[in-house]
Amino acid sequence: MPVAAIPPLIIDCDPGVDDAHALFAAIGARQRLGLEAVTVVAGNVGLGFTRANALRIRDATGLDAAALPIHAGCPAPLTGGTTDAADIHGQDGLDGAGLPPSRGDVEPAHAVTFLIERLRRAAAQGRPVRLVTLGPLTNLAAALILAPDIVDGLLEVRAMVGSAARGNITSAAEFNAFVDPEALDRVAAALDVPDDVAPRLHVYGLTLTHTVCADAAEIARYAALGTVPGRAIAGMLGAYLSRHRTPPLPGMGGAPADAAPLHDPCVIGHLLAPDAVAGVDGRMTVVLRGPARGQTLASFGDGAPAAGRARDVRVRWMVDGDAAALMAALRDAVADCDPV
């Protein structure tokens, strides 16, 4: 693909062990992917940690603010209180990474301000941005609330969020959707398209990510890279595996007892290996109230919105992946992060 044809890529994330894994791979392949900026949000851990962690990850790859600017965003969801996953990722979010404190700082512009300005420029230039979201969608939703016109600057949003079956933080809801379902609902509505138009919101939910699992052999492959990013991923995956083993669930894949699902890296893996994930067009409704809050109700194929659903929007569900191809693509990209 000619360089001019590569759409600009922005990653919005909440690092987090699996976000860190995804970021290392994206940074290693940043020229191929067109990566130009990272924004962070509260999610797996609080904003103070996600902000610091993104900086630590950048440092570990030898980049600086000129090469990869980082913007800090929203410290809480659109409504309600915060929920984190420190029990899975460790108190600071990067348990096992062994990365030192950062030497740099984030950009002065808030992530929401940055997204508004960048997406307006993209629309004016006729070169829309691909946005990958690996955490709650609060930053993008806030930007859309303040500036609805920025939707014209979005080529697509590829989001690690939701599930077409069971949840993981509750029986109904996946973590990122549960933390800020109002944000997901807002973004999905803004990106809705008619049935004869390809969906602009691609959903990488648990239905896919529970089939892409890391085990001790995968950890050893990263350690064998002999680089700072490789060792950091090996350490994080080891700590992560000790906490995050997911039994098979009805209607979806599940990691075996000696492995754990890689959630966020699946999105980057798919960008690196486009044939490694299969998707199906359909619809999604986000449940905003009651015990199923955060659930993403799924339907597949064309047709009218489901009866009784207040907002049933068009999305592309990513439902099946070649785990070996995805993990190989991620490892190859991480290997390019740091020549040491």
C-alpha positions as CSV (number, residue, x, y, z in Angstrom):
1,M,0.0,0.0,0.0
2,P,1.5,3.4,-0.9
3,V,2.3,5.6,2.1
4,A,-0.2,8.2,0.9
5,A,-3.0,5.7,1.1
6,I,-2.4,4.8,4.7
7,P,-5.0,6.6,6.8
8,P,-3.8,8.5,9.9
9,L,-4.1,6.3,13.0
10,I,-4.9,7.5,16.6
11,I,-5.1,5.1,19.5
12,D,-7.3,6.0,22.5
13,C,-6.5,3.7,25.4
14,D,-6.3,3.0,29.2
15,P,-3.0,1.2,29.8
16,G,-3.4,-1.6,31.3
17,V,-1.4,-4.7,30.5
18,D,-3.2,-5.5,27.2
19,D,-3.2,-1.9,26.1
20,A,0.6,-1.8,26.7
21,H,1.0,-5.0,24.6
22,A,-1.1,-3.4,21.8
23,L,0.8,-0.1,22.0
24,F,4.2,-1.8,21.8
25,A,3.1,-3.6,18.6
26,A,1.6,-0.4,17.1
27,I,4.7,1.6,17.8
28,G,6.9,-1.1,16.3
29,A,4.8,-0.9,13.1
30,R,4.0,2.8,13.3
31,Q,5.1,3.5,9.8
32,R,3.0,0.8,8.3
33,L,0.0,1.8,10.4
34,G,0.3,5.5,10.1
35,L,0.3,6.0,13.9
36,E,0.5,9.6,14.8
37,A,-0.8,10.1,18.4
38,V,-2.1,8.4,21.5
39,T,-4.8,9.6,23.8
40,V,-5.5,8.1,27.2
41,V,-8.6,7.8,29.4
42,A,-9.4,6.4,32.8
43,G,-10.4,2.7,32.7
44,N,-8.2,-0.2,33.7
45,V,-6.7,2.1,36.3
46,G,-7.2,5.8,37.1
47,L,-6.1,8.6,34.7
48,G,-3.0,9.4,36.7
49,F,-1.7,5.8,36.1
50,T,-2.9,5.5,32.5
51,R,-1.2,8.8,31.6
52,A,2.1,7.7,33.3
53,N,1.9,4.3,31.7
54,A,1.5,5.6,28.2
55,L,4.6,7.7,28.8
56,R,6.6,4.8,30.2
57,I,5.7,2.7,27.2
58,R,6.8,5.4,24.8
59,D,10.1,5.7,26.7
60,A,10.7,2.0,26.4
61,T,10.5,2.2,22.6
62,G,13.0,5.1,22.4
63,L,10.5,7.6,21.1
64,D,9.8,11.1,22.3
65,A,7.0,13.6,22.2
66,A,7.9,14.8,18.7
67,A,7.7,11.2,17.3
68,L,4.5,10.2,19.3
69,P,2.6,12.9,21.2
70,I,0.4,11.7,24.1
71,H,-2.7,13.5,25.2
72,A,-4.4,12.9,28.6
73,G,-8.2,12.9,28.6
74,C,-11.2,12.2,30.8
75,P,-10.7,11.0,34.4
76,A,-14.2,9.6,34.8
77,P,-17.1,8.3,32.6
78,L,-19.8,10.6,31.2
79,T,-22.1,9.7,34.1
80,G,-21.7,7.9,37.4
81,G,-18.6,6.8,39.3
82,T,-15.4,5.2,38.1
83,T,-14.7,1.4,37.9
84,D,-11.3,0.0,37.5
85,A,-9.6,-3.4,36.9
86,A,-6.6,-3.0,39.1
87,D,-7.3,-6.5,40.5
88,I,-6.3,-7.8,37.0
89,H,-3.7,-5.3,35.8
90,G,-2.0,-4.5,39.2
91,Q,-2.3,-1.3,41.2
92,D,-0.4,0.8,38.7
93,G,-1.8,-1.0,35.6
94,L,1.5,-2.4,34.3
95,D,2.2,-5.1,36.9
96,G,5.3,-7.1,35.9
97,A,6.5,-4.7,33.2
98,G,9.6,-3.4,35.2
99,L,9.5,-0.1,33.4
100,P,11.0,3.0,35.1
101,P,9.1,6.2,35.6
102,S,8.8,8.4,32.5
103,R,11.2,11.1,31.6
104,G,8.6,13.0,29.6
105,D,5.2,14.5,29.9
106,V,1.9,14.6,28.0
107,E,1.0,17.3,25.6
108,P,-0.7,20.4,27.1
109,A,-3.9,20.0,25.1
110,H,-6.6,17.8,26.6
111,A,-7.3,14.7,24.6
112,V,-10.9,15.8,23.8
113,T,-9.6,19.2,22.5
114,F,-6.9,17.4,20.5
115,L,-9.5,15.0,18.9
116,I,-11.8,17.9,18.0
117,E,-9.0,19.8,16.3
118,R,-7.4,16.8,14.6
119,L,-10.7,15.4,13.3
120,R,-11.8,18.8,12.0
121,R,-8.5,19.1,10.2
122,A,-8.9,15.6,8.8
123,A,-12.4,16.5,7.4
124,A,-11.1,19.7,5.9
125,Q,-8.2,17.9,4.2
126,G,-10.4,15.0,3.0
127,R,-8.1,12.5,4.8
128,P,-10.2,11.0,7.6
129,V,-8.6,9.3,10.6
130,R,-8.8,5.7,11.7
131,L,-9.4,5.7,15.5
132,V,-8.7,2.6,17.6
133,T,-10.2,2.6,21.0
134,L,-8.9,0.1,23.6
135,G,-10.7,1.5,26.7
136,P,-14.0,3.2,27.6
137,L,-15.0,5.5,24.8
138,T,-15.4,8.6,27.0
139,N,-12.9,10.8,25.2
140,L,-14.4,10.3,21.8
141,A,-18.0,10.6,23.1
142,A,-17.1,13.9,24.9
143,A,-15.6,15.2,21.7
144,L,-18.7,14.3,19.7
145,I,-20.9,16.0,22.3
146,L,-18.9,19.2,22.0
147,A,-18.4,19.1,18.3
148,P,-20.8,16.7,16.4
149,D,-19.3,17.8,13.1
150,I,-16.0,15.9,13.8
151,V,-17.7,12.7,12.7
152,D,-16.8,13.8,9.2
153,G,-13.2,13.4,10.1
154,L,-13.5,9.8,11.1
155,L,-12.9,7.0,8.6
156,E,-13.9,4.4,11.1
157,V,-13.6,3.5,14.7
158,R,-12.2,0.1,15.6
159,A,-13.2,-0.6,19.3
160,M,-12.2,-3.3,21.7
161,V,-15.5,-3.3,23.5
162,G,-18.6,-5.3,24.1
163,S,-19.6,-8.9,23.5
164,A,-22.1,-10.7,21.3
165,A,-22.6,-13.2,24.1
166,R,-21.5,-13.1,27.7
167,G,-19.7,-10.4,29.7
168,N,-16.6,-10.4,31.8
169,I,-17.1,-7.8,34.5
170,T,-20.7,-8.9,34.9
171,S,-22.5,-11.8,33.3
172,A,-23.9,-9.4,30.8
173,A,-21.3,-6.7,30.2
174,E,-17.7,-6.5,28.9
175,F,-15.5,-4.1,31.0
176,N,-15.0,-1.2,28.6
177,A,-18.8,-1.1,27.8
178,F,-19.7,-1.4,31.4
179,V,-17.4,1.5,32.6
180,D,-19.1,4.0,30.2
181,P,-22.1,2.6,28.3
182,E,-23.4,6.1,27.6
183,A,-20.2,6.9,25.8
184,L,-20.4,3.8,23.7
185,D,-24.0,4.5,22.9
186,R,-23.2,8.1,21.9
187,V,-20.4,7.0,19.6
188,A,-22.4,4.2,18.0
189,A,-25.3,6.5,17.3
190,A,-22.9,9.1,15.7
191,L,-21.4,6.4,13.4
192,D,-24.7,4.8,12.4
193,V,-25.1,4.2,8.7
194,P,-27.9,2.8,6.5
195,D,-28.0,-0.9,5.6
196,D,-26.5,-0.2,2.2
197,V,-23.4,1.5,3.6
198,A,-20.4,-0.4,5.2
199,P,-20.5,0.0,9.0
200,R,-18.0,2.6,10.4
201,L,-17.9,1.1,13.9
202,H,-16.0,-2.2,14.1
203,V,-16.6,-4.1,17.4
204,Y,-13.8,-6.4,18.6
205,G,-15.6,-7.9,21.6
206,L,-15.1,-10.9,23.8
207,T,-16.6,-13.2,21.2
208,L,-13.3,-12.7,19.3
209,T,-10.8,-11.9,22.0
210,H,-11.5,-15.0,24.1
211,T,-10.2,-17.1,21.2
212,V,-6.8,-15.4,21.2
213,C,-4.9,-16.5,24.3
214,A,-1.4,-16.2,25.7
215,D,0.2,-19.1,27.5
216,A,3.7,-19.8,29.0
217,A,5.1,-20.6,25.5
218,E,4.0,-17.2,24.2
219,I,5.5,-15.5,27.2
220,A,8.8,-17.2,26.5
221,R,8.7,-16.0,22.9
222,Y,8.5,-12.4,24.1
223,A,11.3,-12.9,26.7
224,A,13.5,-14.4,23.9
225,L,13.3,-11.1,21.9
226,G,15.9,-9.7,24.4
227,T,14.5,-6.2,24.1
228,V,13.1,-3.8,26.7
229,P,9.5,-4.1,25.1
230,G,9.8,-7.9,24.8
231,R,10.9,-8.3,28.4
232,A,8.2,-5.9,29.6
233,I,5.5,-7.8,27.7
234,A,6.8,-11.2,29.0
235,G,6.7,-9.8,32.6
236,M,3.2,-8.3,32.2
237,L,1.8,-11.4,30.6
238,G,3.2,-13.6,33.4
239,A,1.5,-11.4,36.1
240,Y,-1.6,-11.1,34.0
241,L,-1.9,-14.8,33.4
242,S,-1.7,-15.4,37.2
243,R,-4.9,-13.3,37.6
244,H,-6.9,-13.5,34.4
245,R,-7.7,-17.0,33.5
246,T,-11.1,-17.2,31.9
247,P,-13.1,-20.5,31.7
248,P,-15.1,-21.3,28.6
249,L,-18.4,-19.5,28.6
250,P,-21.6,-20.6,26.8
251,G,-21.8,-19.1,23.4
252,M,-18.2,-17.9,23.2
253,G,-14.7,-19.1,23.3
254,G,-12.7,-19.3,26.5
255,A,-9.1,-19.5,27.4
256,P,-7.8,-22.9,28.7
257,A,-6.8,-23.1,32.3
258,D,-3.1,-22.3,31.4
259,A,-3.8,-19.3,29.2
260,A,-5.5,-15.9,29.2
261,P,-7.2,-13.9,26.5
262,L,-5.5,-11.0,24.8
263,H,-8.1,-8.4,24.4
264,D,-6.8,-5.1,23.1
265,P,-3.9,-6.5,21.0
266,C,-6.5,-8.2,18.8
267,V,-7.4,-4.8,17.2
268,I,-3.7,-4.0,16.4
269,G,-3.1,-7.6,15.3
270,H,-5.9,-7.3,12.8
271,L,-4.5,-4.1,11.3
272,L,-1.2,-5.9,10.9
273,A,-2.7,-9.1,9.5
274,P,-5.9,-8.0,7.7
275,D,-6.9,-11.6,6.7
276,A,-6.6,-13.0,10.3
277,V,-10.0,-11.8,11.5
278,A,-13.5,-12.4,10.1
279,G,-16.4,-10.0,10.7
280,V,-20.1,-9.9,10.0
281,D,-22.3,-6.8,9.6
282,G,-25.1,-6.4,12.0
283,R,-26.6,-4.2,14.7
284,M,-25.9,-3.4,18.3
285,T,-27.9,-1.9,21.1
286,V,-26.2,-0.7,24.3
287,V,-28.1,-1.4,27.5
288,L,-28.0,1.7,29.7
289,R,-30.1,0.7,32.7
290,G,-30.8,-2.1,35.1
291,P,-28.8,-5.2,36.0
292,A,-27.7,-5.7,32.4
293,R,-26.2,-2.2,32.2
294,G,-23.3,-2.2,29.7
295,Q,-24.6,-5.2,27.7
296,T,-24.2,-5.0,24.0
297,L,-27.2,-6.8,22.3
298,A,-26.2,-8.2,19.0
299,S,-28.0,-9.1,15.8
300,F,-26.4,-10.1,12.5
301,G,-27.3,-9.3,8.9
302,D,-29.3,-6.5,7.3
303,G,-32.8,-5.5,8.2
304,A,-34.7,-3.1,10.4
305,P,-33.7,-2.3,14.0
306,A,-34.9,-4.9,16.5
307,A,-38.4,-4.2,17.9
308,G,-38.3,-2.6,21.3
309,R,-34.7,-1.3,21.1
310,A,-34.5,2.4,21.5
311,R,-31.3,2.7,19.5
312,D,-30.2,-0.2,17.4
313,V,-27.2,0.8,15.2
314,R,-25.2,-0.7,12.4
315,V,-21.8,-2.1,13.3
316,R,-19.4,-4.7,12.1
317,W,-19.0,-7.5,14.6
318,M,-15.5,-9.2,14.6
319,V,-16.4,-12.7,15.5
320,D,-13.6,-15.1,14.5
321,G,-9.8,-14.9,14.4
322,D,-6.7,-16.9,13.4
323,A,-5.0,-16.7,16.8
324,A,-1.7,-18.0,15.6
325,A,-1.5,-15.4,12.8
326,L,-2.6,-12.5,15.1
327,M,0.0,-13.4,17.7
328,A,2.8,-13.8,15.2
329,A,2.0,-10.4,13.7
330,L,2.0,-8.8,17.1
331,R,5.4,-10.4,18.0
332,D,7.0,-9.3,14.8
333,A,5.9,-5.8,15.3
334,V,7.1,-5.7,18.9
335,A,10.4,-7.1,17.7
336,D,10.8,-3.9,15.6
337,C,10.3,-1.6,18.6
338,D,13.8,-1.7,20.0
339,P,16.9,-3.1,18.4
340,V,18.6,-3.7,21.7
